[in-house]
Structure formats: structure tokens, C-alpha cells
Amino acid sequence: MAKILVGYELGAGHGHVHRLMPVVHALEAEGHEVIFFLRNIKENAVLLARERRPILPVPDLVQRIPGVANPAPMGTYLDIMCHSGFYRRQTLHAGMLAWCGLIDQVDPDLVICDHSPVCLLACFQQRPAVQVADGFTLPPAEGDVFPFFRKGRKHLVDPAHVLRVMQYVQQQNGRPVPQSVTEPFRTAGRLICTLPELDPYTTLRQDPVIGPVEGLQQPQALPGKPHFFAYVSLEHKKTKAFLRGLRASSMSGEVFARGMTDEVAKALTRPGLTVHREPQPMTDIIARATMIIHHGGNGTCCAALSGGRVQLTLPTHMEARLSSDALSNLGVGRLLNNKDLDAALPAILEEVAENSAMAERATALAGKIKARGPHRPVKQIVETCLKILS
């Protein structure tokens, strides 16, 4: 039996937990001891309470880069790292002390992580690591610098500066010194858990793209009449204007909004609009809806693509924006800008509903995704881990 440390260092929402927990359960079924770590414990309190397992909090090193606008015009994964501890020597040094102490106390035989740059530096040439992530949070690392995920952008910080910070901290701690900013990311396993259509590095990708851990949907025939399903969160400032637009529309539909209150639910009430207070199964959503509206999360994008549904997105961060752009480029999605919300939304919903070519493209793409299967990402992840442990 091996002891395995699993978790993620960066990222918000529930997506990382949903991605990693099936892997945790599969490893435990093989008889291994698993310890889970994450940063945003409060945000995932309900999910974690169901698990009833030991949870390790990890250091939050997120900070602004001096002289850089907020939000920053990020273009590479290195920019994200600089916002997460790699810009200043003191910050990275403190973070490394915390991470090295945590890892040494757990003493794992293997580390499985998602979006965890400081953790990977702590593991560098010390502990075997497997990265399990979607395309955005696991960039190609064959070169000396990470490739750009946005065209026309420049590095916010010179990669040479970041490398000097990394090398200084490693030298101070008596640990192996990387020769490039990407070297600690060349781990024993690198598994991309998304669809290639959504991978921002798809033309450069050499790692295996194994599909989303959350699973894919079976293509389903479209319902006879236009019907939307909106899966959104009231935590985001765009959502209230968007909900007003749904209220003004005459199209039938359903909505689930995280953080829904009685007041908001009452304000949404109209004939033909169902307000759910609990999340709905994605299989049921695809069966009932002709279009799915959401914030552009990778799991929802993959589910809707594989189910053959047109998507409208309200992205709230860079990864979701890249996925939204990918859907638009495929001709199966539309990104909703601020001007598209509120009073403008009803006409947009009708326009998308009448776009038979978009619906046909979504159906055809779902067929192609199904033909590439079967997808068994959890099995591939576990097999990779067991091979490394052996």
C-alpha cells in the first residue's frame, strides 16, 4: 500500500475537487492511503463534508505584481505563477518552507496535483509527481519557457527573473536547482483531462489528452421546441443582469444559480421559466434543453459538447474565456458580453434558437467525440500512477 498526496494549490470553484475525487476513490479502491490538499476549503465545504476524509490546507501565495494592472493581461502560465508566489524571493521562499514541511510530514510515495506550481517545485527531483489537469492549467513544458495561450500578449515578467527567483530559493533550501522555469513541470506523469477541442495548446500538445474525469455525455436528439437551461452563479457580477434578461424572454427554460435566494427566485418567476434550487443531472439537462448557458467551466463545456448542445457562455476568468472562444471558433457557441445581457438577451436567445446550422454543427461534433471513445480517464490516471509506484 502506498501513501499518496492528492490535491490542488490554485484555482477557485468546485471543478478541481470534481476532477480529483474520482481519482482519490479509485486509488483507495486499490488499497492506497490518500491524503487530500486544497486552498479554497470554505468554498468546497459541502463537497468536503460528504467525503469525511483528512484535509490539508495549503498556503495561499496569491498576490498582485507591482506595476501591473488588475486584472492583469495574462498571456502565459508563467504570468499566473508570478501572481502566485514566483515574483518575489521572500514569498516563494516562505511558500517553499511551508510546502516542504507539509510534504515531509506526510512523506508520500507519490504526489498527484492539479494547478500546483509551488508544490511541483517542492517535489522537483525529490518526489515523483503526476499532473492531472485540464489543458489550461497544464501547459506544454518541453521548451525553456511556457507557450502563450493568448496571441498578441507579452510576458508580464521576464522569464529570466522568475528563473533567478526559483534558483535562489532552491539554493537557499539546499534543494535541486532547475535550469529553466519549465523543468519542474516535466513530471513522471502529465495527463490532460479535457477534450482536444478545448485545449488552448492543442497544436503544441505532446502529452496524452484523455478526456474529462467527470465523464462525457451521450449525444441526444434535440427537443422539438427551443428550451434553454442556465447554470450560473450569483457570485459573479454579470449574473443579475443576465437573469433579468431571462426574465424578460418569452422562451421556455430552466435556471439553477448557485447562491440563489428566495428574493431572486421570486423576481425570476414567469410562465415557462422553472427555477431550480438544487443542481440538475447533466443527462437530464441535455435531454430537455436545446441550448445550455453557463460560465464556461471546462466540465460543463465538455458535457455540452459531447451531448450535442449549443452553448452560450458568460466567462468569468481567462480559462473560461479561452473555452468560450474555442466554442465560437467551432461554430457551436456564442460568448455573451456585457452588452448582450439584460434587455438584449431575449433577442439573442431567439437568434440562437433559429440558427439551425449551429445546432447541426453541435450534433455533428458530438458524434465525432463519441466515435473517438471510449474515454476512460480515471483508469488511465490510476494505471499511470501504479506504473510509477511499481
C-alpha positions as CSV (number, residue, x, y, z in Angstrom):
1,M,0.0,0.0,0.0
2,A,1.3,3.4,-1.0
3,K,0.7,6.8,0.6
4,I,-0.4,9.3,-2.0
5,L,-0.9,13.1,-1.6
6,V,-3.6,14.4,-4.0
7,G,-4.9,18.0,-4.5
8,Y,-4.5,21.4,-6.0
9,E,-2.8,24.6,-5.0
10,L,-4.5,27.2,-7.2
11,G,-8.0,27.8,-8.6
12,A,-11.4,28.6,-7.4
13,G,-14.8,26.9,-7.6
14,H,-15.6,23.2,-7.4
15,G,-14.0,22.0,-10.7
16,H,-10.7,20.8,-9.3
17,V,-12.4,18.8,-6.5
18,H,-14.8,17.2,-9.0
19,R,-11.8,16.3,-11.2
20,L,-9.7,14.8,-8.4
21,M,-12.2,13.0,-6.2
22,P,-12.9,10.2,-8.7
23,V,-9.1,9.6,-8.8
24,V,-9.0,9.6,-5.0
25,H,-11.8,7.0,-4.8
26,A,-10.2,4.8,-7.4
27,L,-6.8,4.8,-5.7
28,E,-8.4,4.0,-2.4
29,A,-10.2,1.1,-4.0
30,E,-6.8,-0.2,-4.9
31,G,-5.9,-0.2,-1.2
32,H,-3.8,3.0,-1.2
33,E,-3.9,5.7,1.6
34,V,-4.8,9.1,0.1
35,I,-4.4,12.5,1.8
36,F,-6.2,15.4,0.1
37,F,-5.0,19.1,0.0
38,L,-6.5,22.3,-1.3
39,R,-6.5,26.0,-0.8
40,N,-10.2,27.0,-1.0
41,I,-11.6,24.8,1.7
42,K,-14.5,27.1,2.6
43,E,-15.8,27.3,-0.9
44,N,-15.9,23.5,-1.1
45,A,-17.2,22.9,2.4
46,V,-20.3,21.0,1.3
47,L,-18.4,18.7,-1.0
48,L,-15.7,18.1,1.5
49,A,-18.1,17.3,4.3
50,R,-19.6,14.5,2.3
51,E,-16.1,13.0,1.8
52,R,-15.3,12.7,5.5
53,R,-11.6,12.5,5.0
54,P,-8.5,14.2,6.3
55,I,-8.0,17.6,4.5
56,L,-4.7,19.6,4.5
57,P,-4.9,23.3,3.9
58,V,-2.1,24.8,1.8
59,P,-0.5,28.2,1.7
60,D,-2.2,31.0,-0.2
61,L,0.5,32.9,-2.0
62,V,-1.6,34.8,-4.5
63,Q,-0.6,38.5,-4.8
64,R,-0.5,41.3,-7.3
65,I,2.6,42.0,-9.4
66,P,3.8,45.6,-8.7
67,G,3.1,47.9,-11.6
68,V,0.8,45.5,-13.4
69,A,-2.9,46.4,-14.0
70,N,-5.6,44.4,-12.1
71,P,-7.0,42.3,-13.7
72,A,-3.7,41.6,-15.4
73,P,-3.4,41.0,-19.1
74,M,-2.0,37.4,-18.7
75,G,-0.7,35.6,-21.7
76,T,1.3,32.6,-20.3
77,Y,1.2,30.2,-17.4
78,L,4.3,32.0,-16.1
79,D,2.2,35.1,-15.6
80,I,-0.1,33.1,-13.4
81,M,2.9,31.8,-11.4
82,C,4.1,35.3,-10.8
83,H,0.7,36.1,-9.3
84,S,1.0,33.0,-7.1
85,G,4.3,33.3,-5.3
86,F,7.0,33.3,-8.0
87,Y,7.6,37.0,-8.4
88,R,9.3,37.7,-5.1
89,R,12.1,35.7,-3.5
90,Q,10.7,36.2,0.0
91,T,7.2,35.0,-1.0
92,L,8.4,31.9,-2.8
93,H,10.9,31.1,0.0
94,A,8.1,31.2,2.6
95,G,5.9,29.2,0.4
96,M,8.6,26.6,-0.2
97,L,9.2,26.3,3.6
98,A,5.5,25.6,4.1
99,W,5.3,23.1,1.2
100,C,8.4,21.2,2.0
101,G,7.3,20.9,5.6
102,L,3.9,19.7,4.6
103,I,5.3,17.1,2.1
104,D,8.0,15.9,4.5
105,Q,5.4,15.4,7.3
106,V,3.1,13.4,5.0
107,D,6.0,11.6,3.4
108,P,4.1,10.5,0.3
109,D,5.3,7.9,-2.1
110,L,3.6,9.9,-4.9
111,V,2.1,13.3,-5.4
112,I,-0.9,13.9,-7.7
113,C,-1.7,17.5,-8.3
114,D,-3.6,19.9,-10.4
115,H,-2.6,23.6,-10.9
116,S,0.1,23.4,-8.2
117,P,3.3,25.2,-9.3
118,V,4.9,25.6,-5.8
119,C,4.1,22.1,-4.9
120,L,5.8,20.9,-8.1
121,L,8.9,22.9,-7.2
122,A,9.0,21.3,-3.8
123,C,8.7,17.9,-5.5
124,F,11.4,18.6,-8.1
125,Q,13.9,15.7,-8.2
126,Q,12.7,14.8,-4.7
127,R,9.3,13.1,-5.1
128,P,7.6,11.6,-8.1
129,A,4.6,13.6,-9.3
130,V,1.7,13.2,-11.7
131,Q,-0.1,16.2,-13.0
132,V,-3.8,15.7,-13.7
133,A,-5.4,18.9,-15.1
134,D,-7.3,20.4,-18.0
135,G,-5.4,22.0,-20.8
136,F,-5.2,25.5,-19.5
137,T,-3.6,24.6,-16.1
138,L,-1.1,22.1,-17.6
139,P,0.8,23.9,-20.4
140,P,3.4,22.2,-22.6
141,A,6.8,22.2,-20.8
142,E,9.2,20.8,-23.5
143,G,10.7,24.3,-24.1
144,D,12.6,26.6,-21.7
145,V,9.5,28.8,-21.4
146,F,5.8,28.2,-21.5
147,P,4.0,29.0,-24.7
148,F,1.4,31.8,-24.9
149,F,-2.2,30.9,-24.6
150,R,-3.3,34.3,-25.9
151,K,-2.0,35.7,-29.2
152,G,-0.5,39.2,-29.1
153,R,0.4,39.2,-25.5
154,K,3.8,39.7,-23.9
155,H,5.3,38.3,-20.7
156,L,4.2,40.4,-17.7
157,V,7.6,39.4,-16.1
158,D,10.8,38.4,-17.8
159,P,11.1,34.6,-17.5
160,A,14.8,35.1,-16.6
161,H,13.7,37.0,-13.5
162,V,11.4,34.1,-12.4
163,L,14.1,31.6,-13.0
164,R,16.5,33.5,-10.8
165,V,13.9,33.6,-8.1
166,M,13.4,29.9,-8.3
167,Q,17.1,29.1,-8.4
168,Y,17.8,31.4,-5.4
169,V,15.1,29.8,-3.3
170,Q,16.2,26.3,-4.2
171,Q,19.8,27.1,-3.4
172,Q,18.9,28.7,0.0
173,N,17.0,25.5,0.9
174,G,19.7,23.1,-0.4
175,R,17.4,21.6,-3.0
176,P,17.9,20.7,-6.7
177,V,18.2,23.8,-8.9
178,P,16.1,23.9,-12.1
179,Q,17.8,25.2,-15.3
180,S,14.5,26.5,-16.8
181,V,11.2,27.7,-15.4
182,T,9.5,24.7,-17.0
183,E,11.8,22.0,-15.8
184,P,9.9,21.2,-12.5
185,F,6.8,20.7,-14.6
186,R,8.3,17.8,-16.6
187,T,6.9,15.3,-14.1
188,A,6.6,11.5,-14.2
189,G,3.1,11.8,-15.5
190,R,1.2,14.6,-17.3
191,L,-2.4,13.8,-18.2
192,I,-4.7,16.3,-19.9
193,C,-8.3,15.9,-18.7
194,T,-10.3,17.8,-21.4
195,L,-11.3,17.4,-25.0
196,P,-8.7,18.5,-27.6
197,E,-11.3,21.0,-29.0
198,L,-11.0,22.9,-25.7
199,D,-7.2,22.6,-25.2
200,P,-5.6,26.1,-25.7
201,Y,-2.4,24.3,-26.6
202,T,-3.9,21.7,-28.9
203,T,-1.5,22.4,-31.8
204,L,1.6,22.1,-29.5
205,R,0.4,19.3,-27.2
206,Q,2.6,16.2,-26.9
207,D,1.0,14.9,-23.6
208,P,-1.9,12.4,-23.8
209,V,-5.3,14.2,-23.8
210,I,-7.6,11.6,-22.1
211,G,-10.9,13.4,-21.7
212,P,-12.6,14.9,-18.6
213,V,-12.6,12.9,-15.4
214,E,-16.2,14.0,-14.8
215,G,-17.1,12.0,-17.8
216,L,-18.8,12.7,-21.2
217,Q,-22.4,12.6,-22.2
218,Q,-24.1,10.5,-24.9
219,P,-25.4,12.6,-27.8
220,Q,-29.2,13.1,-27.5
221,A,-31.8,14.1,-30.1
222,L,-32.9,17.7,-29.8
223,P,-36.2,18.5,-28.2
224,G,-38.9,19.7,-30.5
225,K,-39.1,23.3,-29.2
226,P,-36.4,25.8,-28.1
227,H,-35.7,25.5,-24.5
228,F,-32.7,26.8,-22.5
229,F,-31.0,25.6,-19.3
230,A,-28.9,28.2,-17.5
231,Y,-26.3,27.0,-14.9
232,V,-24.8,30.1,-13.3
233,S,-23.6,31.6,-10.1
234,L,-24.8,34.7,-8.3
235,E,-21.3,35.3,-7.0
236,H,-20.4,36.8,-10.4
237,K,-21.4,40.4,-11.1
238,K,-22.7,39.6,-14.6
239,T,-25.3,37.2,-13.4
240,K,-28.0,39.5,-12.1
241,A,-28.2,41.4,-15.4
242,F,-28.3,38.1,-17.2
243,L,-31.1,36.8,-15.0
244,R,-33.1,39.9,-15.8
245,G,-32.7,39.1,-19.4
246,L,-34.0,35.6,-18.9
247,R,-37.0,37.0,-17.0
248,A,-37.8,39.3,-20.0
249,S,-37.6,36.5,-22.5
250,S,-40.7,34.5,-23.5
251,M,-38.7,31.4,-24.3
252,S,-39.3,28.4,-22.1
253,G,-36.3,27.4,-19.9
254,E,-34.8,26.5,-16.6
255,V,-32.2,28.0,-14.4
256,F,-30.1,26.9,-11.5
257,A,-28.0,29.6,-9.8
258,R,-25.5,28.9,-7.0
259,G,-26.3,31.2,-4.2
260,M,-30.0,31.5,-5.1
261,T,-32.1,33.4,-2.6
262,D,-35.9,33.5,-2.2
263,E,-35.9,37.1,-3.3
264,V,-34.0,36.4,-6.5
265,A,-36.2,33.3,-7.2
266,K,-39.4,35.3,-6.8
267,A,-38.1,38.1,-9.1
268,L,-37.5,35.4,-11.8
269,T,-41.0,34.0,-11.7
270,R,-42.8,34.0,-15.0
271,P,-44.7,31.4,-17.1
272,G,-42.4,28.9,-18.8
273,L,-39.4,29.5,-16.6
274,T,-38.5,26.9,-13.9
275,V,-36.2,28.0,-11.1
276,H,-34.3,25.0,-9.5
277,R,-32.9,25.2,-6.0
278,E,-30.7,22.1,-6.5
279,P,-28.3,21.2,-9.3
280,Q,-29.8,19.0,-12.0
281,P,-28.2,15.9,-13.6
282,M,-26.4,16.8,-16.8
283,T,-28.0,13.9,-18.6
284,D,-31.5,15.4,-17.8
285,I,-30.4,18.9,-18.8
286,I,-29.2,17.8,-22.2
287,A,-32.4,15.8,-22.7
288,R,-34.6,18.8,-22.0
289,A,-32.6,21.7,-23.4
290,T,-31.7,22.9,-26.9
291,M,-29.1,25.3,-25.6
292,I,-27.1,25.4,-22.4
293,I,-26.0,28.7,-20.8
294,H,-23.1,28.7,-18.3
295,H,-19.9,30.4,-17.2
296,G,-17.6,28.4,-19.4
297,G,-16.2,25.9,-17.0
298,N,-14.3,23.1,-18.6
299,G,-16.5,20.3,-17.2
300,T,-19.8,21.9,-18.5
301,C,-18.2,22.7,-21.8
302,C,-17.2,19.1,-22.3
303,A,-20.5,17.7,-21.2
304,A,-22.5,20.0,-23.5
305,L,-20.1,19.3,-26.5
306,S,-20.4,15.6,-26.1
307,G,-24.2,15.8,-25.6
308,G,-24.6,17.8,-28.8
309,R,-25.8,21.1,-27.5
310,V,-25.3,24.7,-28.5
311,Q,-23.7,26.8,-25.7
312,L,-23.9,30.4,-24.6
313,T,-21.2,31.4,-22.1
314,L,-20.7,34.2,-19.6
315,P,-17.0,33.7,-18.8
316,T,-15.7,35.0,-15.5
317,H,-11.9,34.2,-15.9
318,M,-9.3,33.7,-18.5
319,E,-9.6,29.9,-18.8
320,A,-13.4,30.2,-19.3
321,R,-12.8,33.0,-21.9
322,L,-10.5,30.7,-23.9
323,S,-13.0,27.9,-23.8
324,S,-15.7,30.3,-24.9
325,D,-13.5,31.5,-27.8
326,A,-12.9,27.8,-28.8
327,L,-16.7,27.1,-28.8
328,S,-17.3,30.2,-31.0
329,N,-14.5,29.2,-33.4
330,L,-16.1,25.7,-33.7
331,G,-19.4,27.4,-34.6
332,V,-21.2,25.8,-31.7
333,G,-21.2,28.6,-29.1
334,R,-21.7,32.3,-28.5
335,L,-19.9,34.4,-25.9
336,L,-22.2,36.8,-24.1
337,N,-20.6,40.2,-23.5
338,N,-21.9,42.8,-21.1
339,K,-23.9,44.5,-23.8
340,D,-25.7,41.1,-24.5
341,L,-27.3,40.9,-21.1
342,D,-30.5,42.3,-19.7
343,A,-32.7,43.8,-22.4
344,A,-30.6,42.5,-25.3
345,L,-30.7,38.9,-24.2
346,P,-34.2,37.8,-25.3
347,A,-33.4,38.6,-29.0
348,I,-30.1,36.8,-28.7
349,L,-31.8,33.7,-27.4
350,E,-34.3,33.7,-30.3
351,E,-31.5,34.3,-32.8
352,V,-29.5,31.3,-31.4
353,A,-32.7,29.1,-31.4
354,E,-33.3,29.9,-35.0
355,N,-29.7,29.1,-36.1
356,S,-30.2,25.6,-37.4
357,A,-26.7,25.4,-38.8
358,M,-25.2,26.0,-35.3
359,A,-27.4,23.2,-33.9
360,E,-26.4,20.9,-36.7
361,R,-22.7,21.6,-36.1
362,A,-23.1,20.8,-32.4
363,T,-24.8,17.5,-33.2
364,A,-22.1,16.5,-35.7
365,L,-19.3,17.3,-33.3
366,A,-21.0,15.2,-30.6
367,G,-20.9,12.3,-33.0
368,K,-17.2,12.8,-33.7
369,I,-16.5,12.9,-29.9
370,K,-18.4,9.7,-29.4
371,A,-16.6,8.0,-32.3
372,R,-13.2,8.7,-30.6
373,G,-14.2,6.9,-27.5
374,P,-14.5,5.1,-25.2
375,H,-12.9,7.6,-22.8
376,R,-11.6,6.0,-19.6
377,P,-9.6,8.9,-17.9
378,V,-9.8,7.6,-14.3
379,K,-8.5,4.2,-15.4
380,Q,-5.6,5.8,-17.4
381,I,-4.7,8.0,-14.4
382,V,-4.6,5.1,-12.0
383,E,-2.6,2.9,-14.4
384,T,-0.1,5.7,-14.8
385,C,0.2,6.1,-11.0
386,L,0.6,2.4,-10.4
387,K,3.3,2.1,-13.0
388,I,5.2,4.9,-11.3
389,L,4.8,3.4,-7.9
390,S,6.0,0.0,-9.1
